[in-house]
Amino acid sequence: MQKKRIAVIFGGKSSEHEVSRVSASYVISQIPTEKYEIVTIGITKEGRWFLYEGDTASIADGSWENNANNRTAFIAPAPSVGGIIIINKDGSTEKVKLDVVFPVLHGKNGEDGTLQGLLEMSEIPYVGCGVLASAECMDKVSTNIMLEHSGIDQAAFTWFYSSDFRADPDKCIARVEKDLGAYPLFVKPANAGSSVGITKAHSREELVPAIEKALKEDSRILIEENIIGKEVECAVLGNENPFVSTPGQIVPAAEFYDYDAKYNNAASLLYIPAKISPELTEKVKQIAAKAYTSLGCEGLSRVDFFVTDEGRILLNEINTLPGFTAISMYPKLMASSGIEGSELIEKLIDLAFERAGKNV
């Protein structure tokens, strides 16, 4: 059987560049080489694309960028190419066809529909959600509006543009306090992943610097009420009829599950299954599936909730390309449901072909 060629894209210009590299290393290690020829494309923080042909360990630690054999390479938007164009050291070019792409990119310019749009134009099948679902789920304001319309419970929220805040900060703060009431409040950039730019503001004095911090990541700001409850997550896999994993629970090492607690602080605890009743477990899974399909997700997503002591289930966010590091919840949750390692990666690739209407 002739091998299919899969391109794994990693890195990127987002604030999650380093996490992407580690995730990509895991994904590459799990792709069955008897079935697939692996092509690796790295994107630097400056946005330069390279075909990388070195060892996987150098991807994780970032030293891949120093490889003397790196060649500029990029995906052509033309279906007639159907893959990448490589620029050789002597200035000549060559084309390499791709059968499928696994974009292991977190955050902006990778998980937000931009790369997905390029892949749609090129007509190359790819792992994960499409353009619209990626864009909607990346933008927390859009996600909240869509969830509200779908009747899915979530924290009370309000939002505004940076231009609104610059023009009249007092008016914005007054609206936040009127709409949401008591502190503490969570301040979030609408578009940023892995909790980057998020602050828990305990007072009006903390609110302004929190907004300023969020504005460094995006021009639209989301403010949410503080919810006290268990942090519960589900891994979802599939296209039209998604499979939902057993929910897991996170006990953050920090005050909330921020970037450091997710990737650097081993003191954060993970419980699989989550410490909630069987009835709440089933409800969480049902809501995860409803949110996934309501937002048009395909391939995979991680759906995050708060579950209160009173049994209220509030959806926090949907992550369309969740972390695939050694401590990431998505692969851990799928493993707990009996789908792990190479089997999980193969299923994701199969779903990409299925959505594209092509035979595996």
C-alpha positions in Angstrom: 0.0 0.0 0.0 1.4 3.4 -1.0 1.9 5.7 2.0 -0.1 8.9 2.2 1.8 12.1 2.9 0.8 14.1 6.0 2.2 17.5 6.8 2.4 18.4 10.5 2.5 22.2 11.0 3.8 23.6 14.2 5.0 26.8 15.9 3.3 29.9 14.7 3.2 33.6 15.7 0.8 33.2 18.6 1.5 33.4 22.3 1.2 29.6 22.4 4.2 29.0 20.1 6.1 26.9 22.6 3.1 24.7 23.5 2.5 24.0 19.8 6.0 22.7 19.4 5.6 20.3 22.3 2.2 19.2 21.1 3.6 18.6 17.6 6.3 16.4 19.0 3.8 14.2 20.6 1.5 14.0 17.5 4.5 13.2 15.2 5.6 10.4 17.6 2.1 8.8 17.3 1.6 8.9 13.5 2.0 5.4 12.2 5.0 5.6 9.8 4.0 2.3 8.0 1.0 4.2 6.7 2.1 7.8 6.4 5.1 9.8 5.2 5.5 12.7 7.6 6.5 16.2 6.4 7.1 18.7 9.1 6.6 22.5 8.5 7.7 24.9 11.2 6.6 28.5 11.6 8.8 30.8 13.6 7.5 33.5 15.9 8.2 36.0 13.2 6.0 34.1 10.8 8.6 32.5 8.6 7.7 29.1 7.2 10.3 26.3 6.8 10.4 22.7 5.7 12.2 21.0 8.6 13.7 17.6 8.1 15.6 17.0 11.4 14.8 15.1 14.5 11.6 15.5 16.5 13.4 16.4 19.7 14.6 19.6 18.2 11.0 20.7 17.5 10.1 20.5 21.2 13.1 22.5 22.4 13.0 25.0 19.6 16.4 24.3 18.2 14.9 23.2 14.9 15.1 26.8 13.8 18.9 26.5 13.7 19.0 23.6 11.3 21.2 24.5 8.3 19.1 22.3 6.0 15.8 24.3 6.6 14.3 25.5 3.4 11.6 28.0 2.9 8.3 26.3 2.2 4.6 27.2 2.2 1.2 25.8 1.3 0.0 27.1 -2.0 -3.6 28.3 -2.0 -4.1 26.8 -5.5 -5.7 23.4 -5.8 -3.6 22.7 -8.8 -0.6 22.5 -6.5 -2.4 20.6 -3.7 0.5 20.9 -1.3 3.7 22.9 -0.6 6.1 24.8 -2.6 9.7 24.6 -1.5 12.3 27.2 -2.3 15.8 25.5 -2.5 19.0 27.2 -1.5 19.9 27.8 -5.2 16.6 29.6 -5.8 14.9 26.8 -7.6 11.5 25.6 -6.5 9.8 22.2 -6.2 6.3 21.1 -5.4 5.3 18.4 -2.9 1.8 17.1 -2.9 0.1 16.5 0.4 -2.7 14.1 1.2 -3.7 15.7 4.5 -2.5 18.3 7.0 -2.4 18.2 10.8 -2.2 21.8 11.9 -0.8 21.5 15.4 -1.1 25.2 16.0 -2.7 26.8 19.1 -4.1 30.3 19.2 -4.1 33.0 16.6 -3.1 32.3 13.0 -3.6 28.6 13.4 -6.6 27.8 15.5 -8.8 30.8 14.5 -9.9 29.8 11.0 -7.1 31.7 9.2 -5.0 28.6 8.3 -8.2 26.6 7.8 -9.2 29.1 5.1 -5.9 28.6 3.4 -6.3 24.8 3.5 -9.9 25.1 2.1 -8.6 27.1 -0.8 -5.9 24.6 -1.5 -8.5 21.7 -1.2 -6.2 19.7 1.1 -8.0 17.7 3.8 -7.0 18.8 7.3 -7.5 17.6 10.9 -9.8 19.7 13.1 -12.7 22.2 12.8 -13.5 24.2 9.7 -13.2 27.9 9.1 -16.4 29.1 10.8 -16.3 26.9 13.9 -12.6 27.6 14.4 -13.2 31.4 14.2 -16.3 31.3 16.5 -14.7 29.1 19.2 -11.5 31.1 19.2 -13.4 34.4 19.8 -14.8 34.1 23.3 -17.4 36.9 22.7 -18.8 35.1 19.6 -18.8 31.8 21.5 -20.8 33.2 24.3 -23.3 34.8 22.0 -23.8 31.6 20.1 -24.1 29.5 23.3 -26.6 32.0 24.7 -28.7 31.6 21.5 -28.4 27.8 21.7 -29.8 27.8 25.3 -26.6 26.6 26.9 -25.9 28.0 30.4 -22.8 30.0 31.0 -21.4 32.8 33.2 -23.0 36.2 32.9 -20.9 38.4 30.6 -20.5 41.7 28.9 -18.0 43.0 26.4 -16.6 46.0 24.6 -14.1 47.1 22.0 -10.7 48.7 22.8 -12.0 51.8 21.0 -14.9 52.0 23.5 -12.5 51.8 26.5 -10.1 54.4 25.0 -12.9 56.8 24.3 -14.6 56.5 27.7 -13.1 54.1 30.3 -15.4 55.2 33.1 -18.5 54.4 31.0 -17.1 50.9 30.2 -16.3 50.3 33.9 -19.8 51.5 35.0 -21.4 49.2 32.4 -19.3 46.2 33.7 -20.3 46.8 37.3 -24.0 47.4 36.3 -24.2 44.3 34.2 -22.2 41.9 36.4 -22.4 43.3 39.9 -20.0 42.2 42.6 -16.3 41.5 42.2 -14.2 39.4 41.5 -14.6 39.4 37.7 -12.7 37.6 35.0 -11.2 39.9 32.3 -10.3 38.1 29.0 -9.2 39.1 25.6 -11.8 37.8 23.1 -9.1 36.1 21.0 -6.3 34.3 22.9 -5.7 30.8 24.0 -4.3 28.9 27.0 -5.6 31.6 29.3 -3.1 34.1 28.0 -4.0 37.7 28.9 -6.7 36.6 31.4 -6.9 38.2 34.9 -9.1 37.8 37.9 -9.9 41.3 39.0 -11.0 41.6 42.7 -11.8 45.3 42.7 -12.3 48.3 40.4 -8.6 49.1 41.1 -7.6 45.8 39.6 -10.1 46.0 36.8 -8.3 48.7 34.8 -4.9 47.1 34.6 -6.6 43.8 33.9 -8.3 45.4 30.9 -5.0 46.9 29.8 -3.4 43.5 29.9 -6.1 41.9 27.9 -5.9 44.7 25.3 -2.3 43.6 24.5 -3.8 40.4 23.1 -6.9 41.6 21.3 -9.1 44.6 20.5 -12.2 43.1 22.0 -12.6 42.4 25.7 -14.8 40.0 27.5 -15.8 40.4 31.2 -17.4 37.5 33.0 -18.8 36.9 36.5 -16.8 34.7 38.8 -18.2 31.2 39.0 -17.3 29.0 42.0 -17.4 25.4 41.0 -15.4 22.4 39.8 -13.5 22.8 36.6 -14.6 19.9 34.4 -13.6 19.1 30.8 -14.7 16.7 28.1 -12.8 15.6 25.0 -15.0 15.4 21.9 -14.1 13.4 18.8 -16.0 13.1 15.5 -17.9 14.9 12.8 -21.7 14.6 12.5 -22.0 12.1 15.4 -19.4 13.0 18.0 -18.1 10.8 20.7 -17.7 12.5 24.1 -15.2 11.2 26.7 -15.7 10.7 30.3 -15.4 14.1 32.0 -12.2 15.0 33.8 -11.6 17.5 36.6 -8.8 20.0 37.1 -7.8 21.4 40.5 -5.5 24.3 39.6 -2.3 25.0 41.4 -2.9 28.7 41.0 -6.0 30.8 41.8 -7.3 29.8 38.4 -6.1 27.5 35.6 -3.8 30.0 33.9 -1.0 29.4 31.3 1.6 28.5 34.0 -0.8 26.1 35.8 -1.6 24.4 32.5 1.9 23.9 31.2 4.6 24.6 33.9 3.2 23.9 37.4 3.1 20.2 38.2 1.1 20.9 41.4 -2.2 21.2 39.4 -4.2 18.0 39.9 -6.2 16.1 37.3 -8.9 13.7 38.2 -10.3 11.3 35.6 -13.2 10.7 36.0 -14.3 14.0 37.5 -15.6 14.0 41.0 -19.2 14.6 40.2 -22.3 12.4 40.4 -23.2 10.0 37.5 -26.2 12.2 36.8 -24.1 15.3 36.4 -21.5 13.3 34.4 -24.2 12.4 31.8 -25.5 15.9 31.7 -22.1 17.4 31.1 -21.5 14.9 28.2 -24.9 15.8 26.7 -24.2 19.5 26.9 -20.7 19.0 25.4 -22.2 17.2 22.4 -24.9 19.9 22.0 -22.4 22.7 22.1 -20.0 20.9 19.7 -22.7 20.4 17.1 -24.3 23.8 17.6 -21.1 25.6 16.8 -20.4 23.3 13.9 -17.3 21.7 15.3 -15.7 18.7 13.5 -12.7 16.5 14.1 -12.0 17.4 17.7 -12.5 19.9 20.5 -12.2 20.1 24.3 -15.2 21.5 26.0 -14.7 23.1 29.4 -17.3 23.6 32.1 -17.9 24.8 35.7 -20.0 22.5 37.8 -21.3 24.2 41.0 -22.2 22.5 44.3 -25.8 23.2 43.5 -25.5 21.1 40.3 -25.5 24.0 37.8 -23.5 23.2 34.7 -22.0 26.3 33.0 -20.0 26.0 29.7 -16.7 28.0 30.0 -15.1 27.6 26.5 -14.5 25.3 23.5 -11.0 24.7 22.4 -10.8 23.5 18.8 -7.2 22.4 18.8 -6.4 21.6 22.4 -3.0 20.9 23.8 -1.4 17.5 22.9 1.5 17.7 25.4 2.3 14.9 27.9 0.1 16.6 30.6 -2.7 17.8 28.3 -6.3 16.9 29.1 -7.5 16.0 25.6 -5.3 12.9 25.0 -5.6 11.9 28.7 -9.4 12.0 28.5 -9.5 10.1 25.3 -7.1 7.5 26.7 -9.4 7.1 29.7 -12.2 6.2 27.3 -10.0 3.7 25.5 -8.7 5.7 22.6 -5.1 6.6 22.9 -1.8 7.1 21.1 -1.6 6.1 17.5 -5.3 5.0 17.5 -6.4 8.5 18.5 -4.2 10.2 15.9 -5.4 7.8 13.2 -9.0 8.5 14.0 -8.4 12.3 13.7 -6.7 11.8 10.3 -9.6 9.5 9.2 -12.1 12.2 10.2 -10.2 14.7 8.1 -10.6 12.5 5.0 -14.2 11.8 5.9 -15.1 15.5 6.0 -13.3 16.1 2.7 -15.3 13.2 1.1 -12.1 11.3 0.3 -11.3 7.7 0.9 -8.8 6.9 3.6 
